[in-house]
Amino acid sequence: MNDDLTTAVSDFLAHKRALGRKYWTEEATLRLLLAFAGQHGVTHLRQLTPGLLDEFAASRPRPRARSFNHLIGNLGCFLDWAVAQQRLDASPLRATRRRETDRRPPFLFDAVQARLLLDAAAALPDNSRARGRGQAYHAIFALCYGLGLRAGEACGLRIGDIDNRRQLLEVRGGKFGKSRLVPHGPRIGELLARQAGRRDGSDAPLFSFDGRRSVHPGSASQVFHRLVTDPAFPVPDGVSPPVLHCLRHSFAVGCLLRWYREGADPQQQLFRLSTFMGHVDPVSTAVYLTITPQLLAEAGRRFEAFAQPAWTEDR
């Protein structure tokens, strides 16, 4: 078995991409490892030692626990794969993940705040490089809040992805390269039809200011940030400031709250929500389900109704 380090990294990335993964950020981390190892005269996989890996981690300062854990996770994934491929007897990585004590719950938009955001986006003026700016960002934010799309998924939509007859969106190449069908209602359909009316060709980007390139998610995030720095969006104590991804969180929590109020079984519905949001299983979806006072109140009322017969019998 060839234990050349560069070859092993290339084989690992090829293996993951054959499974539909993108692995761009992971590749960047492993390229940094190759450069660091080369500076220390290490060219073979079996020459990687716990000390060398510790030095590499220390050379990439990560003050935030989440960022450090991402670095260690990338290294661990590669080395575990090498062990599974029998290129290594055991992983030399000894660094452990840091406890994320600084994580705060995300900002959640209620219906009133979401409407204020969408109205503010729709009122954005055009400029010399962006005609239809307000309409485009209004639609992008509406898709993130109303359908729970990721920013990159919303910005990357193309005309051919819209099926208004069946009220479906085809989201292509989402996270980990997965694609999915997302049903929507008539209001979202009208919004998509208006935006699509400004474009020609099924492969044309739905959101574009030059007719060729899709609006970049980073640009959408910057516009979002400018709109929410407003007294209408106060940030509660202990909550993270709003970012564009908070619209996806708000969608998930809103679904759960609606199920409680409608008397549905949240546990059963969670499997459907997981599929709708493009997750492999409900464990990934649960990350988005922040407990709010409204959710606690609804859960409390449901428990009281469930326990009422037992209380009556005891009396």
Rosetta silent file (secondary structure, phi, psi, omega in degrees, C-alpha in Angstrom):
SEQUENCE: MNDDLTTAVSDFLAHKRALGRKYWTEEATLRLLLAFAGQHGVTHLRQLTPGLLDEFAASRPRPRARSFNHLIGNLGCFLDWAVAQQRLDASPLRATRRRETDRRPPFLFDAVQARLLLDAAAALPDNSRARGRGQAYHAIFALCYGLGLRAGEACGLRIGDIDNRRQLLEVRGGKFGKSRLVPHGPRIGELLARQAGRRDGSDAPLFSFDGRRSVHPGSASQVFHRLVTDPAFPVPDGVSPPVLHCLRHSFAVGCLLRWYREGADPQQQLFRLSTFMGHVDPVSTAVYLTITPQLLAEAGRRFEAFAQPAWTEDR
SCORE:     score description
SCORE:     0.000 S_00000001
   1 L     0.000  129.478  179.952    0.000    0.000    0.000 S_00000001
   2 L   -70.892  118.162 -178.986    1.371    3.403   -1.003 S_00000001
   3 L  -106.083   21.882  173.539    1.791    5.423    2.191 S_00000001
   4 E   -61.229  131.095 -173.097    2.897    8.635    0.492 S_00000001
   5 H   -65.218  -43.521 -179.990    1.142   11.416    2.430 S_00000001
   6 H   -62.883  -41.501  178.800    0.150   13.477   -0.606 S_00000001
   7 H   -64.696  -40.594  179.906   -1.257   10.398   -2.345 S_00000001
   8 H   -62.582  -41.749  177.983   -3.193    9.420    0.785 S_00000001
   9 H   -63.394  -44.454  179.308   -4.805   12.870    0.995 S_00000001
  10 H   -62.301  -42.399  179.128   -5.751   12.746   -2.697 S_00000001
  11 H   -65.359  -39.432  179.212   -7.228    9.253   -2.320 S_00000001
  12 H   -62.866  -47.530 -179.616   -9.194   10.320    0.766 S_00000001
  13 H   -64.190  -39.676  178.358  -10.701   13.346   -0.992 S_00000001
  14 H   -63.657  -39.636  178.918  -11.537   11.257   -4.069 S_00000001
  15 H   -62.320  -46.844 -178.602  -13.245    8.682   -1.846 S_00000001
  16 H   -66.907  -39.415 -179.232  -15.405   11.291   -0.111 S_00000001
  17 H   -71.910  -26.599  174.441  -16.331   13.054   -3.347 S_00000001
  18 H   -66.932  -21.934  177.221  -17.322    9.740   -4.895 S_00000001
  19 L   -89.787    3.763  177.737  -19.909    9.592   -2.098 S_00000001
  20 L    95.163    5.323  178.699  -21.289   12.973   -3.136 S_00000001
  21 L   -82.088  154.626  176.968  -19.427   15.115   -0.612 S_00000001
  22 L   -90.425  -52.499  173.750  -17.864   18.440   -1.598 S_00000001
  23 L    59.610   37.759  177.219  -15.063   18.591    1.008 S_00000001
  24 H   -73.826  -48.067 -179.862  -13.664   21.962   -0.052 S_00000001
  25 H   -67.319  -35.901  177.596  -12.930   23.226    3.470 S_00000001
  26 H   -64.258  -39.263  177.391  -11.616   19.797    4.468 S_00000001
  27 H   -62.883  -40.397  179.743   -9.274   19.850    1.486 S_00000001
  28 H   -61.250  -41.760  178.392   -7.973   23.274    2.525 S_00000001
  29 H   -63.273  -44.539 -178.318   -7.167   21.928    6.008 S_00000001
  30 H   -69.432  -30.087  174.467   -5.376   18.882    4.632 S_00000001
  31 H   -66.149  -37.050  175.738   -3.375   21.044    2.203 S_00000001
  32 H   -64.386  -39.087  177.531   -2.182   23.023    5.209 S_00000001
  33 H   -63.211  -42.561  179.265   -1.195   19.749    6.889 S_00000001
  34 H   -61.420  -42.445  179.899    0.781   18.706    3.802 S_00000001
  35 H   -65.263  -42.556 -179.727    2.649   22.017    3.748 S_00000001
  36 H   -64.964  -44.613 -179.751    3.399   21.805    7.489 S_00000001
  37 H   -63.120  -39.994  178.940    4.553   18.184    7.216 S_00000001
  38 H   -61.687  -37.524  177.976    6.782   19.062    4.248 S_00000001
  39 H   -64.712  -23.520  179.666    8.477   21.790    6.268 S_00000001
  40 L  -104.003   14.781  176.351    9.368   19.123    8.839 S_00000001
  41 L    72.646   19.502 -179.492   10.605   16.597    6.289 S_00000001
  42 L  -100.262  118.788 -177.981    7.574   14.339    6.658 S_00000001
  43 L  -123.620   -8.049 -177.687    6.406   12.854    3.365 S_00000001
  44 E  -118.304  147.721 -176.842    4.870    9.521    4.410 S_00000001
  45 H   -58.152  -41.148 -176.512    1.660    8.807    6.262 S_00000001
  46 H   -74.442   -6.318  175.918    3.341    6.592    8.849 S_00000001
  47 H   -85.133   -9.200  177.316    5.747    9.417    9.744 S_00000001
  48 L   -69.125  126.785 -178.950    2.888   11.420   11.279 S_00000001
  49 L  -119.133  160.744  176.067    3.315   11.405   15.050 S_00000001
  50 H   -55.884  -39.326 -179.818    1.124   12.700   17.891 S_00000001
  51 H   -64.662  -42.194  179.910    3.719   15.400   18.574 S_00000001
  52 H   -64.334  -41.502  179.680    3.788   16.582   14.972 S_00000001
  53 H   -66.958  -36.554  175.814   -0.012   16.755   14.835 S_00000001
  54 H   -63.621  -41.814  178.045   -0.091   18.688   18.109 S_00000001
  55 H   -63.163  -40.252  179.217    2.424   21.159   16.663 S_00000001
  56 H   -62.819  -45.254  179.013    0.315   21.514   13.538 S_00000001
  57 H   -61.533  -39.338  179.782   -2.816   22.242   15.582 S_00000001
  58 H   -68.614  -26.332 -179.436   -0.890   24.795   17.640 S_00000001
  59 H   -78.198  -10.805  178.683    0.329   26.472   14.431 S_00000001
  60 L  -115.721   81.365 -174.681   -3.285   27.122   13.407 S_00000001
  61 L   -54.777  129.374  179.195   -4.635   29.308   16.268 S_00000001
  62 L  -133.573   86.316 -177.634   -8.302   28.604   16.952 S_00000001
  63 L   -64.977  -30.385  179.993   -9.550   30.743   19.867 S_00000001
  64 L   -88.377  136.425 -177.884  -13.132   29.555   19.410 S_00000001
  65 H   -59.266  -40.040 -177.678  -13.918   25.997   20.477 S_00000001
  66 H   -62.540  -41.607  179.901  -16.098   25.389   17.440 S_00000001
  67 H   -67.025  -42.123  178.402  -13.321   26.357   15.019 S_00000001
  68 H   -62.935  -43.000 -179.415  -10.752   24.228   16.865 S_00000001
  69 H   -64.905  -32.166  176.940  -13.103   21.240   16.895 S_00000001
  70 H   -66.530  -41.505  177.356  -13.634   21.620   13.162 S_00000001
  71 H   -61.687  -49.807 -179.036   -9.873   21.468   12.597 S_00000001
  72 H   -64.561  -37.196  178.755   -9.466   18.392   14.800 S_00000001
  73 H   -63.179  -40.051  177.657  -12.512   16.780   13.209 S_00000001
  74 H   -63.172  -44.701  178.530  -11.035   17.149    9.720 S_00000001
  75 H   -63.662  -45.305 -178.420   -7.759   15.578   10.800 S_00000001
  76 H   -62.333  -38.884  179.628   -9.509   12.787   12.680 S_00000001
  77 H   -63.260  -43.879  179.479  -11.747   11.936    9.724 S_00000001
  78 H   -64.486  -45.982 -176.196   -8.747   11.618    7.407 S_00000001
  79 H   -71.311  -35.497  175.978   -6.688    9.529    9.825 S_00000001
  80 H   -64.834  -37.743  175.598   -9.603    7.242   10.734 S_00000001
  81 H   -62.354  -41.582  179.668  -10.127    6.632    7.025 S_00000001
  82 H   -62.397  -36.701  177.027   -6.432    5.738    6.698 S_00000001
  83 H   -67.096  -44.341 -179.904   -6.815    3.199    9.512 S_00000001
  84 H   -62.777  -30.492  178.611   -9.924    1.722    7.865 S_00000001
  85 L   -86.047    3.419  179.951   -7.950    1.435    4.614 S_00000001
  86 L    62.623   27.991  173.248   -5.144   -0.353    6.534 S_00000001
  87 L   -89.048  -19.731  174.335   -2.682    2.382    5.635 S_00000001
  88 L  -132.127  148.578  175.556   -2.182    3.030    9.355 S_00000001
  89 L   -77.500  -34.997  179.899   -2.344    0.652   12.313 S_00000001
  90 L  -156.188  153.909  179.263   -3.822    3.327   14.564 S_00000001
  91 L   -72.650  130.088  178.798   -4.600    7.032   14.387 S_00000001
  92 L   -82.225   -0.924 -177.287   -1.745    9.153   15.771 S_00000001
  93 L   -75.482  124.054  179.887   -4.132   12.010   16.614 S_00000001
  94 L  -114.467  -13.971 -179.531   -4.313   12.604   20.359 S_00000001
  95 L   -64.752  142.001 -179.711   -5.869   16.067   20.511 S_00000001
  96 L  -113.560  158.181 -179.896   -9.420   16.110   21.873 S_00000001
  97 L   -68.146  147.191  176.830  -12.292   18.409   21.153 S_00000001
  98 L   -86.391  150.466  177.112  -12.836   21.417   23.361 S_00000001
  99 L   -75.187  129.766 -176.128  -16.036   21.875   25.268 S_00000001
 100 L   -88.760   76.144 -177.733  -18.149   24.546   23.598 S_00000001
 101 L   -79.761  -13.476 -175.716  -19.152   26.477   26.705 S_00000001
 102 L   -95.687    5.282 -178.388  -19.506   29.743   24.816 S_00000001
 103 L   -73.037  133.413  178.707  -22.291   28.628   22.506 S_00000001
 104 L  -118.798  151.685 -179.919  -25.445   30.675   22.768 S_00000001
 105 L   -64.009  152.246 -177.801  -28.876   29.905   21.316 S_00000001
 106 L   -74.539  158.199  172.804  -29.637   31.499   17.951 S_00000001
 107 L   -70.995  130.389 -179.813  -31.831   34.546   17.434 S_00000001
 108 L  -112.973  127.108  179.337  -35.322   33.388   16.425 S_00000001
 109 L   -84.243  128.965  169.846  -37.570   35.571   14.301 S_00000001
 110 L   -86.317  179.103 -174.567  -41.242   35.654   15.160 S_00000001
 111 H   -62.711  -37.304 -179.195  -43.843   36.364   12.485 S_00000001
 112 H   -67.379  -46.251 -179.917  -43.851   40.122   13.139 S_00000001
 113 H   -65.589  -37.465  177.988  -40.072   40.439   12.963 S_00000001
 114 H   -62.941  -40.408  178.113  -39.941   38.283    9.834 S_00000001
 115 H   -65.250  -40.610  177.748  -42.456   40.577    8.150 S_00000001
 116 H   -61.502  -41.921  178.941  -40.430   43.645    9.125 S_00000001
 117 H   -62.880  -47.022 -177.750  -37.301   42.044    7.666 S_00000001
 118 H   -65.836  -38.086  177.460  -39.000   41.119    4.407 S_00000001
 119 H   -64.998  -40.569  178.975  -40.548   44.574    4.048 S_00000001
 120 H   -65.463  -38.453  178.232  -37.152   46.193    4.664 S_00000001
 121 H   -65.732  -43.277 -178.823  -35.556   43.925    2.053 S_00000001
 122 H   -63.405  -26.805 -178.243  -38.270   44.711   -0.503 S_00000001
 123 L   -86.219    0.515  179.851  -37.652   48.447    0.024 S_00000001
 124 L   -62.009  132.858 -179.502  -33.945   48.209   -0.828 S_00000001
 125 L   -78.505  155.288  173.239  -33.143   50.627   -3.663 S_00000001
 126 L   -71.496  160.372  169.587  -31.481   49.582   -6.906 S_00000001
 127 E  -135.765 -178.065 -173.098  -27.945   50.664   -7.688 S_00000001
 128 L   -62.666  -22.938 -177.667  -25.824   50.788  -10.829 S_00000001
 129 L  -109.836    0.106 -175.913  -24.758   47.157  -10.463 S_00000001
 130 E  -146.501   94.196  173.459  -27.942   45.640   -9.041 S_00000001
 131 L   -89.417  143.987 -176.841  -31.332   46.165  -10.610 S_00000001
 132 L    71.080   26.912 -174.908  -34.247   44.490   -8.881 S_00000001
 133 H   -62.527  -46.996 -178.281  -32.176   44.348   -5.699 S_00000001
 134 H   -63.846  -43.353 -179.748  -35.079   44.664   -3.290 S_00000001
 135 H   -63.537  -39.907 -178.082  -37.184   42.023   -5.024 S_00000001
 136 H   -66.538  -49.048 -177.072  -34.275   39.569   -5.133 S_00000001
 137 H   -71.275  -32.532  174.137  -33.298   39.852   -1.472 S_00000001
 138 H   -58.775  -44.592 -178.909  -36.937   39.837   -0.371 S_00000001
 139 H   -68.770  -41.498  179.645  -37.384   36.513   -2.187 S_00000001
 140 H   -60.598  -47.897 -178.960  -34.131   35.001   -0.863 S_00000001
 141 H   -67.223  -34.590  178.176  -34.991   35.824    2.742 S_00000001
 142 H   -65.392  -37.812  177.973  -38.556   34.611    2.261 S_00000001
 143 H   -68.255  -37.685  178.432  -37.298   31.229    1.014 S_00000001
 144 H   -67.353  -39.684 -177.963  -34.941   30.895    3.981 S_00000001
 145 H   -83.152  -40.668 -173.987  -37.695   31.755    6.478 S_00000001
 146 H   -84.322  -26.080 -179.724  -40.695   30.187    4.748 S_00000001
 147 L  -121.462   -3.108  179.036  -39.091   26.949    3.487 S_00000001
 148 L    70.690   24.509  178.208  -36.035   26.648    5.724 S_00000001
 149 L   -71.611  148.933  168.616  -33.575   26.746    2.822 S_00000001
 150 L   -69.917  155.871 -178.550  -29.916   27.378    3.472 S_00000001
 151 H   -58.889  -43.467 -180.000  -28.676   30.690    2.078 S_00000001
 152 H   -64.014  -34.525  178.862  -26.515   28.930   -0.508 S_00000001
 153 H   -68.581  -43.143  179.962  -29.450   26.783   -1.616 S_00000001
 154 H   -65.853  -47.315 -177.433  -31.744   29.789   -2.066 S_00000001
 155 H   -66.296  -29.577 -175.491  -29.135   31.892   -3.882 S_00000001
 156 L   -87.239    2.238 -178.959  -28.148   29.001   -6.157 S_00000001
 157 L   -62.996  148.389  176.321  -31.648   28.272   -7.507 S_00000001
 158 E  -123.218  162.386 -176.287  -32.145   28.272  -11.278 S_00000001
 159 H   -55.099  -41.409 -178.759  -35.236   28.791  -13.399 S_00000001
 160 H   -67.108  -11.492  179.129  -35.391   25.073  -14.241 S_00000001
 161 H   -82.037   -6.878 -175.363  -35.601   24.207  -10.537 S_00000001
 162 E   -99.487  126.782  173.986  -39.093   25.733  -10.290 S_00000001
 163 E  -125.020   84.814 -176.227  -42.184   23.624  -10.951 S_00000001
 164 L   -70.889  -23.424  178.380  -45.078   25.946  -10.170 S_00000001
 165 L   -63.761  -43.375  178.524  -47.636   23.537  -11.623 S_00000001
 166 L   -96.492    0.637 -178.533  -46.855   20.987   -8.917 S_00000001
 167 L    54.883   57.767 -179.600  -45.688   23.670   -6.459 S_00000001
 168 E  -132.704  146.034  169.429  -42.245   22.125   -6.069 S_00000001
 169 E  -115.518  136.840  172.132  -38.701   23.417   -5.867 S_00000001
 170 E  -101.981  112.430  179.036  -35.752   21.210   -6.737 S_00000001
 171 E   -93.758  112.864 -174.948  -32.837   22.110   -4.509 S_00000001
 172 L  -100.349  142.176  172.076  -29.694   20.803   -6.189 S_00000001
 173 L    56.465   48.311  176.650  -26.327   20.144   -4.612 S_00000001
 174 L   -72.493 -155.411 -179.460  -27.170   21.124   -1.043 S_00000001
 175 H   -60.023  137.024 -176.821  -24.991   20.279    1.924 S_00000001
 176 H    61.741   22.105  175.598  -22.857   17.165    1.285 S_00000001
 177 H    76.512    8.143 -177.612  -23.962   17.369   -2.361 S_00000001
 178 L   -79.123  146.405  173.383  -27.516   16.158   -1.635 S_00000001
 179 L  -117.234  156.520 -178.915  -30.480   17.283   -3.742 S_00000001
 180 E  -157.654  161.690  174.026  -34.135   17.246   -2.712 S_00000001
 181 E   -98.780  133.211 -178.243  -37.650   18.300   -3.707 S_00000001
 182 E  -122.238  111.201  176.563  -39.245   20.992   -1.536 S_00000001
 183 E   -73.336  154.023  179.588  -43.019   21.533   -1.767 S_00000001
 184 L  -146.732  169.358 -178.862  -44.373   25.035   -1.234 S_00000001
 185 L   -94.359 -178.092 -176.532  -47.640   26.935   -1.069 S_00000001
 186 H   -65.454  -33.258 -178.936  -49.258   29.448   -3.426 S_00000001
 187 H   -66.220  -43.693  175.578  -47.688   32.527   -1.811 S_00000001
 188 H   -65.284  -36.491  178.574  -44.170   31.196   -2.330 S_00000001
 189 H   -61.424  -41.949  177.952  -45.245   30.156   -5.824 S_00000001
 190 H   -64.310  -40.470  179.864  -46.293   33.711   -6.675 S_00000001
 191 H   -63.143  -43.252  179.911  -43.011   35.063   -5.333 S_00000001
 192 H   -67.436  -39.483 -179.370  -41.009   32.595   -7.443 S_00000001
 193 H   -63.908  -39.927  178.110  -43.083   33.291  -10.547 S_00000001
 194 H   -63.424  -42.363 -179.811  -42.449   37.028  -10.265 S_00000001
 195 H   -68.909  -39.866 -178.901  -38.723   36.476   -9.909 S_00000001
 196 H   -67.664  -27.194  179.549  -38.609   33.928  -12.736 S_00000001
 197 L   -64.795  -13.692  179.989  -40.407   36.368  -15.040 S_00000001
 198 L   -93.850    2.298 -175.256  -37.263   38.503  -15.049 S_00000001
 199 L  -126.974  158.667  176.935  -35.073   35.694  -16.443 S_00000001
 200 L  -126.133  138.942  176.229  -34.811   33.673  -19.664 S_00000001
 201 L    94.132  134.875 -175.975  -33.689   30.067  -20.055 S_00000001
 202 L   -67.195  -25.094 -178.571  -34.114   27.108  -17.701 S_00000001
 203 L   -93.439    2.019 -179.925  -30.443   27.143  -16.713 S_00000001
 204 L   -72.525  142.881  177.836  -30.411   30.869  -15.920 S_00000001
 205 E   -65.125  139.232  179.554  -29.886   31.759  -12.246 S_00000001
 206 L   -68.001  -38.552 -179.623  -33.087   32.759  -10.481 S_00000001
 207 L  -116.151  109.106 -177.890  -31.290   35.456   -8.498 S_00000001
 208 L  -154.720  144.110  177.387  -28.721   37.402  -10.491 S_00000001
 209 L  -105.081   -8.728  177.490  -27.782   41.032  -11.004 S_00000001
 210 L  -122.462    2.261  178.751  -25.765   40.508  -14.187 S_00000001
 211 L    82.701   -6.310 -176.865  -27.792   37.706  -15.788 S_00000001
 212 L  -120.373  -47.676 -175.255  -24.920   35.211  -15.534 S_00000001
 213 L  -102.931  141.255  176.291  -23.824   34.728  -11.952 S_00000001
 214 L   -69.998  151.993  171.859  -26.038   33.863   -9.012 S_00000001
 215 L   -58.032  131.473 -177.560  -26.196   36.247   -6.080 S_00000001
 216 L   -77.128  137.592  178.164  -23.457   35.150   -3.682 S_00000001
 217 H   -56.596  -32.020  177.766  -24.620   33.928   -0.238 S_00000001
 218 H   -64.199  -38.173  177.315  -21.965   36.179    1.320 S_00000001
 219 H   -66.289  -41.880  177.524  -23.552   39.219   -0.305 S_00000001
 220 H   -61.742  -38.713  179.546  -26.977   38.144    0.951 S_00000001
 221 H   -65.118  -40.418  178.709  -25.519   37.745    4.442 S_00000001
 222 H   -64.939  -42.600  177.925  -24.052   41.265    4.378 S_00000001
 223 H   -63.514  -43.358  177.826  -27.368   42.770    3.270 S_00000001
 224 H   -57.267  -46.191 -177.580  -29.176   40.800    5.972 S_00000001
 225 H   -60.879  -40.189  179.337  -26.760   42.071    8.621 S_00000001
 226 H   -66.719  -34.299 -177.731  -27.343   45.698    7.623 S_00000001
 227 H   -74.123  -31.265 -175.463  -31.115   45.243    7.768 S_00000001
 228 H   -91.214   -1.968  173.437  -31.225   43.661   11.225 S_00000001
 229 L   -82.521   67.789 -172.527  -29.058   46.313   12.929 S_00000001
 230 L  -143.997  146.345  179.252  -32.302   48.042   13.824 S_00000001
 231 L   -57.865  -18.357 -179.857  -34.204   48.575   17.130 S_00000001
 232 L   -70.978  -10.507 -179.020  -36.968   46.369   15.722 S_00000001
 233 L  -123.841   65.300  179.415  -34.709   43.347   16.276 S_00000001
 234 L   -67.430  139.431 -178.951  -33.596   43.511   19.927 S_00000001
 235 L   -96.181  116.839  178.846  -31.300   40.648   20.937 S_00000001
 236 L   -62.239  156.228  177.255  -32.325   39.003   24.272 S_00000001
 237 L   -58.770  136.546  177.464  -29.667   38.405   26.912 S_00000001
 238 L    80.322    4.483 -179.209  -27.677   35.237   26.295 S_00000001
 239 L  -109.996  143.192  179.027  -28.750   34.968   22.635 S_00000001
 240 L   -69.666  146.867  175.024  -26.430   35.257   19.639 S_00000001
 241 L   -58.995  150.542 -176.676  -26.903   38.265   17.341 S_00000001
 242 L   -66.279  135.350  171.411  -29.012   37.438   14.273 S_00000001
 243 L  -126.655  167.521 -174.189  -27.293   35.978   11.224 S_00000001
 244 L   -58.623  -35.873 -178.982  -28.865   34.838    7.973 S_00000001
 245 L   -65.024  -16.658  178.170  -28.852   31.176    9.057 S_00000001
 246 H   -63.395  -24.789  177.441  -31.181   32.168   11.935 S_00000001
 247 H   -64.685  -36.482  177.159  -34.034   32.227    9.407 S_00000001
 248 H   -68.409  -41.343  174.754  -33.586   28.468    8.936 S_00000001
 249 H   -59.390  -44.027 -178.287  -33.586   27.986   12.718 S_00000001
 250 H   -62.703  -37.962  177.079  -36.748   30.081   12.951 S_00000001
 251 H   -60.271  -48.149 -176.817  -38.448   27.914   10.324 S_00000001
 252 H   -63.578  -46.477 -179.827  -37.702   24.699   12.231 S_00000001
 253 H   -65.636  -38.286  177.851  -38.862   26.053   15.602 S_00000001
 254 H   -61.710  -39.079  176.719  -41.953   27.544   13.979 S_00000001
 255 H   -62.450  -46.459 -179.009  -42.893   24.139   12.550 S_00000001
 256 H   -62.129  -42.684  179.276  -42.543   22.469   15.941 S_00000001
 257 H   -63.507  -41.174  179.855  -44.629   25.155   17.649 S_00000001
 258 H   -64.833  -37.705  178.655  -47.361   24.844   15.015 S_00000001
 259 H   -64.041  -41.773  177.529  -47.518   21.065   15.482 S_00000001
 260 H   -60.275  -44.493 -176.933  -48.027   21.451   19.207 S_00000001
 261 H   -69.579  -28.167  179.575  -50.818   23.972   18.654 S_00000001
 262 H   -88.101   -4.035  179.846  -52.505   21.766   16.046 S_00000001
 263 L    81.075   13.493  179.439  -52.359   18.699   18.284 S_00000001
 264 L   -77.901  165.142  178.187  -49.998   16.783   15.965 S_00000001
 265 L   -88.882  106.129 -177.218  -47.367   14.325   17.200 S_00000001
 266 H   -60.306  -33.660 -178.223  -44.029   16.213   17.021 S_00000001
 267 H   -64.164  -41.443  178.157  -42.000   13.006   17.218 S_00000001
 268 H   -71.152  -40.341 -178.480  -43.632   11.596   14.085 S_00000001
 269 H   -68.262  -23.105 -176.787  -43.554   14.919   12.250 S_00000001
 270 H   -62.552  -33.072  177.576  -39.851   15.342   12.988 S_00000001
 271 H   -64.129  -38.792  178.994  -38.967   12.680   10.401 S_00000001
 272 H   -69.061  -41.332  178.548  -40.822   14.671    7.742 S_00000001
 273 H   -62.775  -39.409  179.701  -39.160   17.915    8.800 S_00000001
 274 H   -60.059  -45.294  177.878  -35.754   16.218    8.634 S_00000001
 275 H   -65.243  -42.938 -178.083  -36.383   15.150    5.033 S_00000001
 276 H   -60.381  -39.049 -177.140  -37.813   18.564    4.130 S_00000001
 277 L   -86.263   -2.287  176.734  -34.716   20.352    5.441 S_00000001
 278 L    84.110   28.055  179.107  -32.301   17.993    3.685 S_00000001
 279 L   -97.889  154.993  178.883  -30.992   16.142    6.733 S_00000001
 280 L   -72.568  -38.265 -178.978  -29.945   12.491    6.866 S_00000001
 281 L  -152.720  167.477 -177.550  -31.794   11.868   10.130 S_00000001
 282 H   -63.346  -18.559  178.619  -33.715   13.757   12.868 S_00000001
 283 H   -61.193  -40.755  178.086  -30.574   14.008   15.014 S_00000001
 284 H   -67.275  -37.384 -179.511  -29.260   16.667   12.628 S_00000001
 285 H   -67.866  -33.802 -176.973  -32.621   18.460   12.648 S_00000001
 286 H   -60.157  -24.196  177.981  -32.721   18.526   16.456 S_00000001
 287 L   -60.100  -28.979 -176.610  -29.809   21.002   16.413 S_00000001
 288 L   -86.405   -9.738 -171.649  -32.251   23.581   15.039 S_00000001
 289 L   -93.204   77.348  176.897  -34.958   23.009   17.642 S_00000001
 290 L   -71.703  134.473  178.501  -34.218   25.632   20.274 S_00000001
 291 L   -77.933  125.323 -179.982  -36.564   25.481   23.263 S_00000001
 292 L  -116.695  163.375  176.747  -38.504   28.734   23.595 S_00000001
 293 H   -56.263  -37.051  179.179  -41.014   29.939   26.220 S_00000001
 294 H   -64.922  -41.753  178.328  -43.822   29.397   23.706 S_00000001
 295 H   -64.821  -42.081  178.512  -42.719   25.799   23.095 S_00000001
 296 H   -61.420  -40.815 -179.942  -42.467   25.124   26.834 S_00000001
 297 H   -64.275  -44.335 -179.889  -45.960   26.508   27.373 S_00000001
 298 H   -66.511  -41.010  177.963  -47.446   24.350   24.608 S_00000001
 299 H   -64.421  -38.392  177.966  -45.597   21.246   25.850 S_00000001
 300 H   -63.183  -42.858  178.878  -46.817   21.980   29.379 S_00000001
 301 H   -64.143  -38.605  179.225  -50.440   22.232   28.249 S_00000001
 302 H   -66.602  -39.555  178.951  -50.139   18.955   26.361 S_00000001
 303 H   -65.691  -40.310  178.782  -48.683   17.210   29.410 S_00000001
 304 H   -61.048  -41.109  178.455  -51.459   18.553   31.628 S_00000001
 305 H   -66.027  -37.345  178.964  -54.060   17.183   29.230 S_00000001
 306 H   -67.705  -40.141 -174.972  -52.244   13.823   29.158 S_00000001
 307 H   -86.980   -9.477 -174.610  -51.948   13.608   32.953 S_00000001
 308 H   -55.659  -44.113  179.756  -55.430   14.933   33.774 S_00000001
 309 H   -59.646  -39.437 -179.699  -57.095   11.459   34.027 S_00000001
 310 H   -65.751  -39.638  178.337  -54.469   10.299   36.517 S_00000001
 311 H   -64.797  -39.047 -178.738  -54.955   13.395   38.680 S_00000001
 312 H   -64.508  -41.127  179.810  -58.723   12.913   38.620 S_00000001
 313 H   -64.606  -39.085 -178.593  -58.423    9.279   39.723 S_00000001
 314 H   -63.915  -30.352 -179.459  -56.123   10.203   42.620 S_00000001
 315 L   -77.513    0.000    0.000  -58.733   12.601   43.927 S_00000001
